[in-house]
Amino acid sequence: MPLLDHQPDAAPALSLPGAGASRQFAPPDVAPPPTVTSVVIVDPHPPVREGLSVLLPAEGVTVLGGASTGAGGEALIARHEPDIALVAAVLPDVDGIGLLRRLVGRGLRSAVVLYADGDDDQERSASAVHAGAAGLVAKRRTIRELAAALRAVAAGGLWFEESADRAGQAAPPSPSRPLPLPHAQRRTAALSSSELRVLALVAEGGSTEATAEALSLSPHTVRTHLRNVMRKLEASSRAHAVAIAIREAAIEV
């Protein structure tokens, strides 16, 4: 697949006929183009790779290439180091989480977003967060929503599906769903030690009741702490709050 990295030659200076060789006019200043997000797609299905390569550029996302296997994707991502590596959850030679761990282990600058079939579930989201993913997007999302998620992650944010925290209720598709988290801003500094303890146990998979028992609190108090955590972190779900805390190294799992 050809790379979309050609840069046009600079426009030459213009000279007026008969005005003497010393009189030249540079072309007018042109506003710089908007920032473009680059991505490498790792997906076993050719229609997915080819379709995204055609549709994402219209949304400001440049596709640098695609691969059908984890090994091919790892080599391509290491070569180009795009802003985003969009990785299918299932690949012929390795699962998406396995490839994610290999990419994180290599210390590449590319953020990894898992591209999952069907609705997200809590176990997959937790595994993605713990492995170092910057996002998880379901393939049911529209191209515009996918592009918005990729741009949010490229800007230093997180984007995870929310259906896991809604007891089976699908989150309405909306381009406003990307979850911004600038790296320079540490939201978890606003959390109390009690709130961090509750969040750490939730991150380990503890239910409200189990967390309450472990901390000698009432379930009502645990729920209150979690509401305060989500408000302070501007998180849209418990999974989102956990993701923010892990990315900011406020908790360890």
Stockholm file with secondary structure:
# STOCKHOLM 1.0

chainA/1-253         MPLLDHQPDAAPALSLPGAGASRQFAPPDVAPPPTVTSVVIVDPHPPVREGLSVLLPAEGVTVLGGASTGAGGEALIARHEPDIALVAAVLPDVDGIGLLRRLVGRGLRSAVVLYADGDDDQERSASAVHAGAAGLVAKRRTIRELAAALRAVAAGGLWFEESADRAGQAAPPSPSRPLPLPHAQRRTAALSSSELRVLALVAEGGSTEATAEALSLSPHTVRTHLRNVMRKLEASSRAHAVAIAIREAAIEV
#=GR chainA/1-253 SS CCCSCCCCCCCCCEECTTSCTTCEECCCCCCCCCCCEEEEEECSCHHHHHHHHHHGGGGTEEEEEEESSHHHHHHHHHHHCCSEEEEESBCSSSBHHHHHHHHHHTTCSCEEEEEESSSCCHHHHHHHHHHTCSEEEETTSCHHHHHHHHHHHHTTCBEECCGGGGTTCCCCCCTTCCBCCCTTCCGGGGSCHHHHHHHHHHHTTCCHHHHHHHTTCCHHHHHHHHHHHHHHHTCSSHHHHHHHHHHTTSSCC
#=GC SS_cons         CCCSCCCCCCCCCEECTTSCTTCEECCCCCCCCCCCEEEEEECSCHHHHHHHHHHGGGGTEEEEEEESSHHHHHHHHHHHCCSEEEEESBCSSSBHHHHHHHHHHTTCSCEEEEEESSSCCHHHHHHHHHHTCSEEEETTSCHHHHHHHHHHHHTTCBEECCGGGGTTCCCCCCTTCCBCCCTTCCGGGGSCHHHHHHHHHHHTTCCHHHHHHHTTCCHHHHHHHHHHHHHHHTCSSHHHHHHHHHHTTSSCC
//
